[in-house]
């Protein structure tokens, strides 16, 4: 995506803003993967405890959901930063790269 941004966005200031948003998106997609992994790990750990209190399970899941929501909000913010830094034609060239990044983060 960085290469496409460099190739398709000629204005140096907008390109710089776009590259910062792309870097932030990558960081937050990595964070999203970690939260998803942590969620599965903690659910498995809780499931091995037959006497785990419901309140503990719910509190853990609520905390993990909150973390995921926060990361998703940052991902959405990066999307809007990227679209704001590009023209419609430029974004048309970059949107597919964003879509691939988002899909790879959720698999």
C-alpha positions in Angstrom: 0.0 0.0 0.0 2.9 2.3 0.8 4.3 1.8 -2.7 0.9 2.5 -4.3 0.6 5.6 -2.2 4.0 6.9 -3.3 3.1 6.1 -7.0 -0.4 7.6 -7.1 -0.3 10.6 -4.8 1.8 13.4 -6.3 1.3 16.1 -3.7 4.1 15.7 -1.1 2.1 16.9 1.9 -0.9 14.7 1.2 1.4 11.8 0.4 3.2 12.3 3.8 -0.2 12.3 5.6 -1.3 9.2 3.7 1.9 7.3 4.6 1.5 8.2 8.3 -2.1 6.9 8.2 -1.0 3.7 6.4 1.7 3.1 9.0 -0.9 3.7 11.8 -3.3 1.3 10.0 -0.6 -1.4 9.9 0.1 -1.0 13.6 -3.5 -1.2 14.5 -4.3 -4.2 12.3 -1.4 -6.0 14.1 -3.0 -4.9 17.4 -6.4 -6.3 16.2 -4.7 -9.6 15.4 -3.2 -9.7 18.9 -6.5 -8.9 20.5 -8.2 -11.7 18.6 -5.5 -14.1 19.5 -5.6 -13.1 23.2 -9.4 -13.5 23.1 -9.2 -17.1 21.9 -6.4 -17.9 24.3 -8.3 -16.5 27.3 -11.6 -18.2 26.3 -9.8 -21.5 26.0 -8.2 -21.0 29.4 -11.5 -20.1 31.0 -13.2 -23.1 29.4 -10.8 -25.5 31.0 -12.0 -24.3 34.4 -15.3 -26.0 35.1 -15.9 -23.9 38.2 -15.1 -20.5 36.7 -17.7 -18.0 37.9 -20.0 -16.5 35.3 -19.1 -13.0 36.4 -15.4 -13.7 35.8 -16.1 -15.0 32.3 -18.3 -12.0 31.5 -15.8 -9.5 32.9 -13.0 -11.1 30.8 -15.1 -11.1 27.6 -16.3 -7.5 28.3 -12.7 -6.4 28.7 -11.6 -8.1 25.5 -14.6 -6.7 23.6 -13.7 -3.2 24.8 -10.1 -3.6 23.6 -11.3 -4.8 20.2 -13.7 -1.9 19.9 -10.9 0.6 20.7 -8.7 -0.9 18.0 -11.5 -1.0 15.5 -12.2 2.7 16.1 -8.6 3.5 15.3 -8.7 1.4 12.1 -11.8 3.3 11.0 -10.1 6.6 11.9 -7.1 5.7 9.7 -9.5 4.9 6.8 -11.0 8.4 7.0 -7.6 10.0 7.3 -6.5 8.1 4.2 -9.6 9.1 2.2 -9.2 12.7 3.3 -5.6 12.8 2.1 -6.5 11.5 -1.4 -8.6 12.5 -4.3 -11.3 10.2 -5.5 -9.1 9.0 -8.4 -6.2 8.4 -6.0 -8.3 6.5 -3.5 -9.7 4.4 -6.3 -6.1 3.1 -6.9 -5.6 2.5 -3.1 -8.9 1.1 -1.9 -8.1 -2.4 -3.0 -4.9 -2.5 -1.0 -6.8 -1.3 2.1 -9.4 -4.0 1.5 -6.7 -6.7 1.3 -5.1 -5.5 4.5 -8.4 -5.5 6.3 -9.2 -9.0 5.1 -5.8 -10.4 6.1 -6.2 -8.9 9.6 -9.4 -10.8 10.2 -8.4 -14.2 9.0 
